[in-house]
Amino acid sequence: MSSPIDSGSVTSTISDGIATLSFFHPKGNSLPGALLARLAEEVTALGKHPDVLVIVLRSEGSGPFCAGASFQELQAISTIAQGKQFFSGFARLIIAMTRCPRFIIARVHGKAVGGGVGVCAAADYAYAVPQAAVKLSELAVGIGPFVVGPVIERKVGLAAFSSLAVNATEWRSAEWALAHGLFAELRDSVEELDEAIAELAGRLASSNPDAMARMKQIFWADPARSGAYDFSFSSTRTPGRTAILDPKSAGKYYRSVIGDLGMTATTWR
């Protein structure tokens, strides 16, 4: 018989350009290290699959969307190496999600806790139902949200992230998550949730994959790294010229300029 840590599943299907990636664990859809590794591997593989244009990430059952990391694995940590392995699980999944060249739509049908909130934040577009409350519980169990914190802060902002992290026992409503950008849209029922996701995924599967991949690069580029935003786009409207997206010259906001072919934002600055 499988233990609660070892049990669970990760499955994927592909149809009409849409990959559906599902995970399940009997402990509230928590994500032990083995499931996190399999999810990260599957996200990476689907991002490279020639038949995949968009990914829908969901969990199974009618309970929580994701209860975060395995509490049993946390309690079992006795060495530095084990601790590093435990905390790297969600980091690998978040990196895989943000680096995947395909848009990832999260189907949040229930509550999300800890790392589950990080998964919502790492998605490019999250649909949820009103029952999908969120909570960052790390401080309540003696640690901090140091792994998932950066991606959550990036999605909701520092003030909202700090309120989640500090008040680690309070649930925030789905409406709160919508207002702060963690969720993109709410639907009143799971049926309406699935209809909305199918509609958006279908539209994205008919969109330009190269344009979506470049958009995603911009969404998740690290502004602290030099040249991270040096994406240039040729345009038929400006033959022999290139448009440059450059946020550094205008604070935190993008600014488009026109320069010679091959010119980058760094060069222009």
Residue pairs with C-beta under 8 A, 6 or more apart in sequence:
4 25
4 26
4 27
4 70
4 72
5 32
5 34
5 70
5 72
5 73
6 32
6 34
7 25
7 26
8 23
8 24
8 25
8 26
8 32
8 34
8 35
9 22
9 23
9 24
9 25
9 35
9 60
10 21
10 22
10 23
10 35
10 38
10 39
10 42
11 21
11 22
11 23
12 19
12 20
12 21
12 22
12 42
12 46
13 19
13 20
14 20
14 46
14 49
14 51
14 52
16 202
16 205
17 51
17 52
17 53
17 54
17 205
17 206
18 52
18 53
18 54
18 55
18 56
18 201
18 202
18 205
19 46
19 49
19 52
19 54
19 55
19 56
19 102
20 55
20 56
20 58
21 39
21 42
21 43
21 46
21 55
21 56
21 57
21 58
22 58
22 59
22 60
23 29
23 31
23 35
23 39
23 58
23 59
23 60
23 66
24 59
24 60
24 61
25 31
25 32
25 35
25 67
27 67
27 70
28 63
28 64
28 66
28 67
28 113
29 59
29 60
29 61
29 63
29 64
29 65
29 66
29 67
29 116
30 66
30 67
30 68
30 69
30 70
30 71
31 39
31 66
31 68
31 69
31 70
31 89
31 90
31 93
31 115
31 116
32 69
32 70
32 72
32 73
33 70
33 73
33 85
33 86
33 89
36 69
36 89
36 90
36 92
36 93
37 89
37 92
39 93
39 96
40 92
40 93
40 95
40 96
41 96
43 55
43 57
43 93
43 96
43 97
43 100
43 104
44 96
44 99
44 100
46 52
46 55
46 100
46 102
47 55
47 96
47 99
47 100
47 101
47 102
52 102
53 102
53 204
53 205
53 207
53 209
53 212
54 102
54 103
54 104
54 105
54 201
54 204
54 205
54 212
55 100
55 102
55 103
55 104
55 105
56 104
56 105
56 107
56 197
56 201
57 97
57 104
57 105
57 106
57 107
57 119
57 123
58 106
58 107
58 109
59 65
59 66
59 107
59 109
59 110
62 109
62 110
62 190
63 110
64 110
64 111
64 112
64 113
64 116
65 107
65 108
65 109
65 110
65 111
65 112
65 116
65 120
65 132
66 112
66 113
66 115
66 116
66 119
67 111
67 113
67 114
67 116
68 112
68 113
68 114
68 115
68 116
68 117
68 137
69 86
69 89
69 90
69 114
69 115
71 141
73 86
74 86
74 141
74 143
76 82
77 83
77 86
87 146
87 147
88 147
90 115
90 118
90 119
90 147
90 148
91 147
93 119
93 122
94 118
94 119
94 122
94 147
94 148
94 151
97 104
97 119
97 122
97 123
98 122
98 151
98 220
99 220
100 216
101 209
101 212
101 213
101 216
102 209
102 212
102 213
102 216
103 124
103 125
103 204
103 212
103 216
104 122
104 123
104 124
104 125
105 123
105 124
105 125
105 126
105 127
105 197
105 200
105 201
105 204
106 119
106 120
106 123
106 125
106 126
106 127
107 127
107 193
107 194
107 197
108 120
108 126
108 127
108 128
108 129
108 132
108 183
109 128
109 129
109 131
109 132
109 190
109 193
110 129
110 131
110 132
111 131
111 132
111 133
111 134
111 135
111 171
112 119
112 120
112 132
112 133
112 134
112 135
113 134
113 135
113 136
113 137
114 135
114 136
114 137
114 138
114 145
114 148
115 147
115 148
116 134
117 134
117 135
117 136
117 148
117 152
117 164
117 182
118 145
118 147
118 148
118 151
118 152
120 126
120 128
120 134
120 177
120 182
120 183
121 148
121 151
121 152
121 154
121 155
121 156
121 182
122 151
124 216
124 219
125 184
125 200
126 182
126 183
126 184
127 183
127 184
127 185
127 186
127 187
127 193
127 196
127 197
127 200
128 174
128 177
128 178
128 183
128 185
128 186
128 187
128 193
129 174
129 186
129 187
129 188
129 189
129 190
129 193
130 173
130 174
130 175
130 186
130 188
131 174
132 174
132 177
132 183
132 186
133 171
133 172
133 173
133 174
133 177
134 164
134 171
134 172
134 174
134 176
134 177
134 182
135 164
135 168
135 169
135 170
135 171
135 172
136 145
136 148
136 152
136 164
136 165
136 168
137 168
137 169
138 144
138 145
138 146
138 165
138 168
139 145
139 165
139 166
139 168
140 168
140 169
144 165
145 152
145 164
145 165
149 161
149 165
152 161
152 164
152 182
153 161
155 181
155 182
156 164
156 177
156 180
156 181
156 182
157 180
157 181
160 180
164 172
174 183
174 186
175 186
177 183
178 184
178 185
178 186
185 196
187 193
187 195
187 196
204 212
214 231
214 233
217 231
218 229
218 231
218 245
221 228
221 229
221 231
222 228
223 229
223 247
223 248
223 252
226 266
227 264
227 265
227 266
229 245
229 246
229 247
229 248
229 254
229 265
230 244
230 264
230 265
230 266
231 244
231 245
232 242
232 243
232 244
232 262
232 263
232 264
233 242
233 243
233 245
234 242
234 243
234 261
235 241
235 242
235 243
238 258
240 261
241 258
241 259
241 260
241 261
242 258
242 259
242 260
242 261
242 262
242 263
243 256
243 257
243 258
244 256
244 257
244 258
244 259
244 263
244 264
244 265
244 268
245 254
245 255
245 256
245 265
246 254
246 255
246 256
246 257
246 265
246 268
246 269
247 253
247 254
247 255
248 265
248 269
249 255
249 257
249 265
249 268
249 269
257 265
257 268
259 267
259 268
